Amino acid sequence: MGTLIIFRDGHELMVREKTREIVNQGLYADKVIVTRRRVSSIDKFEIEWNSMKKLIAIDGSGDEQ
């Protein structure tokens, strides 16, 4: 499972966190920390809540173990 973040400037970022986790972080801070899995590492991103336009929940059942 994961979430696709669409930014106000049109960029998109697929992250590991569920939409609910991102929204919960946004309740307590102006920035959220999300992660994206790479082949040999995990990338972390700090994103300002106001820079996001839309969050789309992705059902990745069976994609990740």
N, C-alpha and C positions, 0 to 999 in steps of 0.2 A: 504494500500500500504506500501511497505517497500523495503529494499535492503538487499541482502545477501552479506556480505563481506567475501572474501576468502583471507586469509593471505598467505604470502610467505612460512610460516612454515606448511601450510596445515590446520590450524584451520579455522573454519567458525563461523560467528556471524551474526545473523539476527537482523536487527535494524529497527526502525520505520521510519527513514528519507528516503525520495526519493533519488534516485541516483543523481538527479540534485542538490539537497541541499548539498549532500556530496561533489560533484565536485566543487560547488561554494565556499564552505568553503576552499577547497584545493587550490583555486586560491589565497587566501589571507594569508595563514599560512601553516606551515609544519605539523600541527596537526589538526585533526578534532574532534569535539565532537558529539557523536551519543548516542541514547537512545534505551533502550529495556524495554518493559512493562512487569512487573511481576504482580502476582495476587494482591498484596497489595502495590506495589511501582513501581517506574520507576528507572531503573539503568542507570547511565551515564558512558560512556567510552570515554577516550581521546586516540586517535589512531594516530600514526605517519603515514603520507601519504605514505612514502616509504615502510612501512611494509605491505601494501596492495598489493595483486597480481591482484585481479579481483573484480569488483562490478557487481552484477547481480540484475536487477530490478525485483521485485516480485509484481504481481498484486494480491492483497489481497481483491478484491472487495467483500464486504459483510462480511468480517472477523472482522473488527473493526468498531465501531460506533463513 
